[in-house]
Structures are given as structure tokens and as C-alpha cells.
């Protein structure tokens, strides 16, 4: 099974449609938290995730030429987590 098929990578489930290659992607990171973070802390924490996504080859790099990045947060005290959605921009 490949990353494009969907698998568990280092504790993160990854699912991408189609071929993983040099295409522009929409990356949406949603942090579900017990309380809201300041925006600078939210975006600072997302940098490590975006760099990891780049390092494993799911995006070419993190410049606006290659990704449309959205970072947001929601409250969920019972199930704190971070969800990352990656989609090809057509």
C-alpha cells in the first residue's frame, strides 16, 4: 500500500486521491482543542506539520506557488486532535 492508497504513516493516516506528484495542493490543517490558541501560536505549530508534509513528498514545497494553506481551529474538549486534509487543486 502506498501513501496515495491511504495508510498509516508515523501515526498519521494519509489518504490522497490519484498520483502523488508535483501538483499544486490545498492543505487544510484543523486543530481541535480544549481552548483556542492565539493565532501566532496556531500558525507557528502548523509550520512543523507543513515541513513534514513537504519532507515526505506530499507537496513540492510550502511556497504559495505550490500550496494553498488554510489553518484553523475548533473547540472539542473531548477529542483533541489535528486533522490535515490535502487535495489537488485542479
N, CA, C and O atoms as a Tinker XYZ file with bonds, in Angstrom:
   360  protein
     1  N      0.853000   -1.187000    0.000000    73     2
     2  CA     0.000000    0.000000    0.000000    64     1     3
     3  C      0.889000    1.238000    0.000000    63     2     4     5
     4  O      1.857000    1.307000    0.758000    81     3
     5  N      0.571000    2.203000   -0.835000    73     3     6
     6  CA     1.345000    3.435000   -0.915000    64     5     7
     7  C      0.619000    4.553000   -0.181000    63     6     8     9
     8  O     -0.533000    4.404000    0.227000    81     7
     9  N      1.307000    5.666000   -0.021000    73     7    10
    10  CA     0.679000    6.829000    0.610000    64     9    11
    11  C     -0.551000    7.249000   -0.190000    63    10    12    13
    12  O     -1.562000    7.638000    0.396000    81    11
    13  N     -0.482000    7.176000   -1.515000    73    11    14
    14  CA    -1.623000    7.569000   -2.346000    64    13    15
    15  C     -2.821000    6.652000   -2.115000    63    14    16    17
    16  O     -3.964000    7.088000   -2.254000    81    15
    17  N     -2.579000    5.385000   -1.764000    73    15    18
    18  CA    -3.674000    4.455000   -1.481000    64    17    19
    19  C     -4.313000    4.745000   -0.134000    63    18    20    21
    20  O     -5.489000    4.450000    0.078000    81    19
    21  N     -3.558000    5.310000    0.755000    73    19    22
    22  CA    -4.032000    5.601000    2.102000    64    21    23
    23  C     -3.395000    4.623000    3.071000    63    22    24    25
    24  O     -3.609000    3.416000    2.961000    81    23
    25  N     -2.630000    5.115000    3.998000    73    23    26
    26  CA    -2.039000    4.240000    5.001000    64    25    27
    27  C     -1.659000    5.026000    6.237000    63    26    28    29
    28  O     -1.811000    6.246000    6.300000    81    27
    29  N     -1.167000    4.302000    7.205000    73    27    30
    30  CA    -0.733000    4.917000    8.444000    64    29    31
    31  C      0.750000    5.237000    8.308000    63    30    32    33
    32  O      1.572000    4.336000    8.145000    81    31
    33  N      1.090000    6.520000    8.374000    73    31    34
    34  CA     2.481000    6.952000    8.281000    64    33    35
    35  C      2.852000    7.612000    9.589000    63    34    36    37
    36  O      2.337000    8.680000    9.918000    81    35
    37  N      3.732000    6.992000   10.329000    73    35    38
    38  CA     4.234000    7.562000   11.574000    64    37    39
    39  C      3.097000    8.047000   12.484000    63    38    40    41
    40  O      3.178000    9.121000   13.080000    81    39
    41  N      2.033000    7.230000   12.578000    73    39    42
    42  CA     0.920000    7.567000   13.444000    64    41    43
    43  C     -0.108000    8.491000   12.820000    63    42    44    45
    44  O     -1.055000    8.906000   13.488000    81    43
    45  N      0.065000    8.820000   11.541000    73    43    46
    46  CA    -0.861000    9.729000   10.861000    64    45    47
    47  C     -1.475000    8.983000    9.678000    63    46    48    49
    48  O     -0.748000    8.445000    8.843000    81    47
    49  N     -2.788000    8.948000    9.599000    73    47    50
    50  CA    -3.442000    8.330000    8.449000    64    49    51
    51  C     -3.407000    9.306000    7.289000    63    50    52    53
    52  O     -3.843000   10.451000    7.413000    81    51
    53  N     -2.887000    8.850000    6.167000    73    51    54
    54  CA    -2.725000    9.698000    4.987000    64    53    55
    55  C     -3.549000    9.112000    3.851000    63    54    56    57
    56  O     -3.424000    7.925000    3.548000    81    55
    57  N     -4.388000    9.923000    3.220000    73    55    58
    58  CA    -5.179000    9.489000    2.079000    64    57    59
    59  C     -5.193000   10.597000    1.042000    63    58    60    61
    60  O     -5.670000   11.702000    1.300000    81    59
    61  N     -4.666000   10.291000   -0.128000    73    59    62
    62  CA    -4.670000   11.241000   -1.236000    64    61    63
    63  C     -5.271000   10.575000   -2.461000    63    62    64    65
    64  O     -4.965000    9.417000   -2.746000    81    63
    65  N     -6.116000   11.281000   -3.185000    73    63    66
    66  CA    -6.627000   10.707000   -4.425000    64    65    67
    67  C     -5.576000   10.774000   -5.524000    63    66    68    69
    68  O     -4.848000   11.760000   -5.639000    81    67
    69  N     -5.503000    9.734000   -6.319000    73    67    70
    70  CA    -4.651000    9.756000   -7.500000    64    69    71
    71  C     -3.160000    9.754000   -7.213000    63    70    72    73
    72  O     -2.715000    9.369000   -6.132000    81    71
    73  N     -2.410000   10.188000   -8.198000    73    71    74
    74  CA    -0.944000   10.171000   -8.167000    64    73    75
    75  C     -0.402000   11.289000   -7.283000    63    74    76    77
    76  O     -0.867000   12.427000   -7.345000    81    75
    77  N      0.574000   10.955000   -6.471000    73    75    78
    78  CA     1.273000   11.964000   -5.671000    64    77    79
    79  C      2.435000   12.452000   -6.524000    63    78    80    81
    80  O      3.340000   11.680000   -6.840000    81    79
    81  N      2.419000   13.702000   -6.889000    73    79    82
    82  CA     3.472000   14.239000   -7.736000    64    81    83
    83  C      3.507000   15.748000   -7.649000    63    82    84    85
    84  O      2.849000   16.340000   -6.793000    81    83
    85  N      4.274000   16.380000   -8.535000    73    83    86
    86  CA     4.450000   17.832000   -8.468000    64    85    87
    87  C      3.228000   18.596000   -8.972000    63    86    88    89
    88  O      3.223000   19.129000  -10.081000    81    87
    89  N      2.201000   18.637000   -8.136000    73    87    90
    90  CA     0.975000   19.360000   -8.459000    64    89    91
    91  C      0.666000   20.322000   -7.329000    63    90    92    93
    92  O      1.076000   20.107000   -6.188000    81    91
    93  N     -0.058000   21.382000   -7.651000    73    91    94
    94  CA    -0.464000   22.345000   -6.619000    64    93    95
    95  C     -1.520000   21.697000   -5.737000    63    94    96    97
    96  O     -2.419000   21.014000   -6.228000    81    95
    97  N     -1.404000   21.917000   -4.422000    73    95    98
    98  CA    -2.292000   21.269000   -3.467000    64    97    99
    99  C     -2.920000   22.291000   -2.527000    63    98   100   101
   100  O     -2.340000   23.336000   -2.231000    81    99
   101  N     -4.122000   21.957000   -2.067000    73    99   102
   102  CA    -4.761000   22.702000   -0.978000    64   101   103
   103  C     -4.471000   21.917000    0.293000    63   102   104   105
   104  O     -4.786000   20.730000    0.371000    81   103
   105  N     -3.877000   22.563000    1.288000    73   103   106
   106  CA    -3.562000   21.924000    2.565000    64   105   107
   107  C     -4.380000   22.643000    3.634000    63   106   108   109
   108  O     -4.235000   23.847000    3.846000    81   107
   109  N     -5.240000   21.881000    4.299000    73   107   110
   110  CA    -6.065000   22.438000    5.361000    64   109   111
   111  C     -5.712000   21.730000    6.664000    63   110   112   113
   112  O     -5.817000   20.508000    6.768000    81   111
   113  N     -5.298000   22.506000    7.645000    73   111   114
   114  CA    -4.948000   21.979000    8.960000    64   113   115
   115  C     -5.982000   22.504000    9.948000    63   114   116   117
   116  O     -6.157000   23.713000   10.096000    81   115
   117  N     -6.667000   21.577000   10.625000    73   115   118
   118  CA    -7.671000   21.955000   11.619000    64   117   119
   119  C     -7.232000   21.383000   12.960000    63   118   120   121
   120  O     -7.072000   20.171000   13.109000    81   119
   121  N     -7.042000   22.260000   13.924000    73   119   122
   122  CA    -6.653000   21.876000   15.275000    64   121   123
   123  C     -7.896000   21.882000   16.164000    63   122   124   125
   124  O     -8.527000   22.922000   16.354000    81   123
   125  N     -8.238000   20.718000   16.705000    73   123   126
   126  CA    -9.365000   20.599000   17.624000    64   125   127
   127  C     -8.790000   20.660000   19.033000    63   126   128   129
   128  O     -7.981000   19.810000   19.404000    81   127
   129  N     -9.196000   21.651000   19.824000    73   127   130
   130  CA    -8.547000   21.950000   21.094000    64   129   131
   131  C     -9.558000   22.125000   22.211000    63   130   132   133
   132  O    -10.750000   22.309000   21.969000    81   131
   133  N     -9.061000   22.065000   23.439000    73   131   134
   134  CA    -9.889000   22.323000   24.619000    64   133   135
   135  C    -10.168000   23.818000   24.761000    63   134   136   137
   136  O    -11.210000   24.217000   25.281000    81   135
   137  N     -9.224000   24.641000   24.292000    73   135   138
   138  CA    -9.419000   26.093000   24.288000    64   137   139
   139  C     -8.649000   26.665000   23.103000    63   138   140   141
   140  O     -7.705000   26.052000   22.604000    81   139
   141  N     -9.061000   27.834000   22.667000    73   139   142
   142  CA    -8.438000   28.441000   21.498000    64   141   143
   143  C     -7.013000   28.904000   21.795000    63   142   144   145
   144  O     -6.706000   29.369000   22.893000    81   143
   145  N     -6.158000   28.764000   20.792000    73   143   146
   146  CA    -4.800000   29.306000   20.834000    64   145   147
   147  C     -4.792000   30.704000   20.234000    63   146   148   149
   148  O     -5.690000   31.066000   19.474000    81   147
   149  N     -3.775000   31.488000   20.578000    73   147   150
   150  CA    -3.523000   32.724000   19.851000    64   149   151
   151  C     -3.168000   32.344000   18.419000    63   150   152   153
   152  O     -2.585000   31.286000   18.183000    81   151
   153  N     -3.516000   33.203000   17.460000    73   151   154
   154  CA    -3.250000   32.877000   16.058000    64   153   155
   155  C     -1.776000   32.638000   15.767000    63   154   156   157
   156  O     -1.437000   31.754000   14.980000    81   155
   157  N     -0.887000   33.423000   16.398000    73   155   158
   158  CA     0.538000   33.233000   16.128000    64   157   159
   159  C      1.005000   31.853000   16.604000    63   158   160   161
   160  O      1.850000   31.237000   15.955000    81   159
   161  N      0.476000   31.368000   17.712000    73   159   162
   162  CA     0.838000   30.028000   18.180000    64   161   163
   163  C      0.250000   28.942000   17.279000    63   162   164   165
   164  O      0.902000   27.930000   17.021000    81   163
   165  N     -0.971000   29.147000   16.804000    73   163   166
   166  CA    -1.616000   28.185000   15.908000    64   165   167
   167  C     -0.817000   28.035000   14.620000    63   166   168   169
   168  O     -0.521000   26.920000   14.191000    81   167
   169  N     -0.470000   29.165000   14.006000    73   167   170
   170  CA     0.289000   29.121000   12.752000    64   169   171
   171  C      1.720000   28.635000   12.976000    63   170   172   173
   172  O      2.270000   27.933000   12.127000    81   171
   173  N      2.323000   28.994000   14.091000    73   171   174
   174  CA     3.670000   28.512000   14.397000    64   173   175
   175  C      3.708000   27.005000   14.540000    63   174   176   177
   176  O      4.651000   26.361000   14.081000    81   175
   177  N      2.686000   26.432000   15.177000    73   175   178
   178  CA     2.608000   24.980000   15.324000    64   177   179
   179  C      2.365000   24.268000   14.005000    63   178   180   181
   180  O      2.762000   23.115000   13.837000    81   179
   181  N      1.714000   24.948000   13.069000    73   179   182
   182  CA     1.429000   24.345000   11.762000    64   181   183
   183  C      2.690000   24.228000   10.905000    63   182   184   185
   184  O      2.747000   23.380000   10.014000    81   183
   185  N      3.689000   25.055000   11.156000    73   183   186
   186  CA     4.904000   25.031000   10.343000    64   185   187
   187  C      5.573000   23.668000   10.351000    63   186   188   189
   188  O      6.006000   23.181000    9.307000    81   187
   189  N      5.659000   23.054000   11.511000    73   187   190
   190  CA     6.289000   21.732000   11.618000    64   189   191
   191  C      5.521000   20.704000   10.786000    63   190   192   193
   192  O      6.126000   19.847000   10.141000    81   191
   193  N      4.191000   20.790000   10.803000    73   191   194
   194  CA     3.375000   19.862000   10.025000    64   193   195
   195  C      3.567000   20.069000    8.528000    63   194   196   197
   196  O      3.712000   19.099000    7.783000    81   195
   197  N      3.571000   21.315000    8.083000    73   195   198
   198  CA     3.758000   21.601000    6.664000    64   197   199
   199  C      5.152000   21.143000    6.212000    63   198   200   201
   200  O      5.298000   20.587000    5.124000    81   199
   201  N      6.161000   21.372000    7.035000    73   199   202
   202  CA     7.513000   20.910000    6.695000    64   201   203
   203  C      7.560000   19.384000    6.591000    63   202   204   205
   204  O      8.232000   18.852000    5.707000    81   203
   205  N      6.861000   18.674000    7.475000    73   203   206
   206  CA     6.827000   17.208000    7.424000    64   205   207
   207  C      6.108000   16.722000    6.166000    63   206   208   209
   208  O      6.538000   15.757000    5.534000    81   207
   209  N      5.015000   17.393000    5.806000    73   207   210
   210  CA     4.290000   17.046000    4.580000    64   209   211
   211  C      5.192000   17.221000    3.366000    63   210   212   213
   212  O      5.167000   16.410000    2.441000    81   211
   213  N      5.983000   18.278000    3.375000    73   211   214
   214  CA     6.945000   18.511000    2.287000    64   213   215
   215  C      8.038000   17.447000    2.297000    63   214   216   217
   216  O      8.386000   16.905000    1.248000    81   215
   217  N      8.578000   17.148000    3.472000    73   215   218
   218  CA     9.691000   16.202000    3.585000    64   217   219
   219  C      9.334000   14.803000    3.099000    63   218   220   221
   220  O     10.202000   14.096000    2.586000    81   219
   221  N      8.072000   14.385000    3.249000    73   219   222
   222  CA     7.693000   13.054000    2.770000    64   221   223
   223  C      7.163000   13.079000    1.339000    63   222   224   225
   224  O      6.744000   12.051000    0.807000    81   223
   225  N      7.184000   14.258000    0.721000    73   223   226
   226  CA     6.884000   14.354000   -0.701000    64   225   227
   227  C      5.425000   14.528000   -1.073000    63   226   228   229
   228  O      5.066000   14.336000   -2.235000    81   227
   229  N      4.574000   14.885000   -0.126000    73   227   230
   230  CA     3.165000   15.095000   -0.457000    64   229   231
   231  C      2.917000   16.448000   -1.096000    63   230   232   233
   232  O      1.908000   16.645000   -1.773000    81   231
   233  N      3.845000   17.392000   -0.881000    73   231   234
   234  CA     3.821000   18.684000   -1.573000    64   233   235
   235  C      5.236000   18.968000   -2.061000    63   234   236   237
   236  O      6.209000   18.457000   -1.506000    81   235
   237  N      5.341000   19.786000   -3.099000    73   235   238
   238  CA     6.658000   20.124000   -3.651000    64   237   239
   239  C      7.432000   20.988000   -2.663000    63   238   240   241
   240  O      8.564000   20.666000   -2.302000    81   239
   241  N      6.822000   22.076000   -2.231000    73   239   242
   242  CA     7.363000   22.908000   -1.155000    64   241   243
   243  C      6.232000   23.756000   -0.597000    63   242   244   245
   244  O      5.091000   23.651000   -1.047000    81   243
   245  N      6.544000   24.588000    0.371000    73   243   246
   246  CA     5.477000   25.321000    1.053000    64   245   247
   247  C      5.272000   26.737000    0.539000    63   246   248   249
   248  O      4.680000   27.564000    1.233000    81   247
   249  N      5.748000   27.030000   -0.658000    73   247   250
   250  CA     5.529000   28.359000   -1.230000    64   249   251
   251  C      4.097000   28.443000   -1.779000    63   250   252   253
   252  O      3.505000   27.421000   -2.126000    81   251
   253  N      3.548000   29.652000   -1.856000    73   251   254
   254  CA     2.194000   29.824000   -2.399000    64   253   255
   255  C      2.048000   29.300000   -3.828000    63   254   256   257
   256  O      0.935000   29.013000   -4.270000    81   255
   257  N      3.152000   29.176000   -4.547000    73   255   258
   258  CA     3.095000   28.608000   -5.900000    64   257   259
   259  C      2.597000   27.159000   -5.855000    63   258   260   261
   260  O      1.944000   26.703000   -6.794000    81   259
   261  N      2.897000   26.441000   -4.782000    73   259   262
   262  CA     2.601000   25.013000   -4.705000    64   261   263
   263  C      1.482000   24.648000   -3.740000    63   262   264   265
   264  O      0.868000   23.593000   -3.900000    81   263
   265  N      1.193000   25.486000   -2.738000    73   263   266
   266  CA     0.109000   25.134000   -1.810000    64   265   267
   267  C     -0.784000   26.339000   -1.510000    63   266   268   269
   268  O     -0.345000   27.488000   -1.501000    81   267
   269  N     -2.028000   26.029000   -1.270000    73   267   270
   270  CA    -3.000000   26.977000   -0.727000    64   269   271
   271  C     -3.227000   26.502000    0.703000    63   270   272   273
   272  O     -3.936000   25.519000    0.915000    81   271
   273  N     -2.640000   27.178000    1.688000    73   271   274
   274  CA    -2.647000   26.735000    3.073000    64   273   275
   275  C     -3.742000   27.430000    3.871000    63   274   276   277
   276  O     -3.854000   28.656000    3.869000    81   275
   277  N     -4.542000   26.623000    4.550000    73   275   278
   278  CA    -5.562000   27.127000    5.473000    64   277   279
   279  C     -5.305000   26.480000    6.826000    63   278   280   281
   280  O     -5.169000   25.260000    6.915000    81   279
   281  N     -5.237000   27.287000    7.879000    73   279   282
   282  CA    -5.040000   26.786000    9.239000    64   281   283
   283  C     -6.155000   27.363000   10.091000    63   282   284   285
   284  O     -6.359000   28.577000   10.121000    81   283
   285  N     -6.878000   26.489000   10.788000    73   283   286
   286  CA    -7.958000   26.970000   11.648000    64   285   287
   287  C     -8.079000   26.072000   12.865000    63   286   288   289
   288  O     -7.401000   25.050000   12.975000    81   287
   289  N     -8.948000   26.466000   13.768000    73   287   290
   290  CA    -9.114000   25.688000   14.993000    64   289   291
   291  C    -10.581000   25.633000   15.386000    63   290   292   293
   292  O    -11.367000   26.529000   15.079000    81   291
   293  N    -10.920000   24.556000   16.072000    73   291   294
   294  CA   -12.270000   24.355000   16.584000    64   293   295
   295  C    -12.158000   23.816000   18.006000    63   294   296   297
   296  O    -11.158000   23.203000   18.379000    81   295
   297  N    -13.192000   24.054000   18.779000    73   295   298
   298  CA   -13.215000   23.520000   20.140000    64   297   299
   299  C    -13.774000   22.101000   20.128000    63   298   300   301
   300  O    -14.806000   21.830000   19.514000    81   299
   301  N    -13.072000   21.199000   20.821000    73   299   302
   302  CA   -13.535000   19.827000   21.032000    64   301   303
   303  C    -12.776000   19.289000   22.239000    63   302   304   305
   304  O    -11.758000   18.612000   22.095000    81   303
   305  N    -13.275000   19.592000   23.411000    73   303   306
   306  CA   -12.581000   19.205000   24.645000    64   305   307
   307  C    -12.459000   17.694000   24.793000    63   306   308   309
   308  O    -11.472000   17.204000   25.343000    81   307
   309  N    -13.445000   16.956000   24.313000    73   307   310
   310  CA   -13.478000   15.507000   24.499000    64   309   311
   311  C    -12.556000   14.756000   23.544000    63   310   312   313
   312  O    -12.123000   13.647000   23.855000    81   311
   313  N    -12.251000   15.341000   22.391000    73   311   314
   314  CA   -11.468000   14.618000   21.384000    64   313   315
   315  C    -10.475000   15.571000   20.710000    63   314   316   317
   316  O    -10.632000   15.916000   19.539000    81   315
   317  N     -9.455000   15.990000   21.458000    73   315   318
   318  CA    -8.456000   16.919000   20.921000    64   317   319
   319  C     -7.596000   16.185000   19.897000    63   318   320   321
   320  O     -7.149000   15.061000   20.128000    81   319
   321  N     -7.376000   16.842000   18.765000    73   319   322
   322  CA    -6.626000   16.225000   17.680000    64   321   323
   323  C     -6.289000   17.286000   16.638000    63   322   324   325
   324  O     -6.727000   18.432000   16.735000    81   323
   325  N     -5.509000   16.887000   15.649000    73   323   326
   326  CA    -5.232000   17.738000   14.500000    64   325   327
   327  C     -5.557000   16.945000   13.251000    63   326   328   329
   328  O     -5.087000   15.819000   13.089000    81   327
   329  N     -6.350000   17.516000   12.373000    73   327   330
   330  CA    -6.684000   16.881000   11.108000    64   329   331
   331  C     -6.029000   17.662000    9.977000    63   330   332   333
   332  O     -6.049000   18.893000    9.961000    81   331
   333  N     -5.453000   16.935000    9.040000    73   331   334
   334  CA    -4.796000   17.547000    7.883000    64   333   335
   335  C     -5.447000   16.980000    6.633000    63   334   336   337
   336  O     -5.471000   15.767000    6.428000    81   335
   337  N     -5.977000   17.872000    5.797000    73   335   338
   338  CA    -6.582000   17.456000    4.539000    64   337   339
   339  C     -5.730000   18.017000    3.405000    63   338   340   341
   340  O     -5.383000   19.198000    3.392000    81   339
   341  N     -5.403000   17.147000    2.457000    73   339   342
   342  CA    -4.595000   17.555000    1.310000    64   341   343
   343  C     -5.367000   17.180000    0.057000    63   342   344   345
   344  O     -5.758000   16.026000   -0.114000    81   343
   345  N     -5.587000   18.148000   -0.815000    73   343   346
   346  CA    -6.316000   17.898000   -2.039000    64   345   347
   347  C     -5.603000   18.578000   -3.204000    63   346   348   349
   348  O     -5.014000   19.648000   -3.046000    81   347
   349  N     -5.663000   17.956000   -4.353000    73   347   350
   350  CA    -5.103000   18.549000   -5.558000    64   349   351
   351  C     -5.978000   19.709000   -6.012000    63   350   352   353
   352  O     -7.205000   19.609000   -6.006000    81   351
   353  N     -5.350000   20.797000   -6.401000    73   351   354
   354  CA    -6.073000   21.934000   -6.950000    64   353   355
   355  C     -6.118000   21.756000   -8.470000    63   354   356   357
   356  O     -5.086000   21.676000   -9.136000    81   355
   357  N     -7.318000   21.699000   -8.984000    73   355   358
   358  CA    -7.476000   21.447000  -10.430000    64   357   359
   359  C     -7.776000   22.750000  -11.134000    63   358   360
   360  O     -7.944000   22.767000  -12.354000    81   359
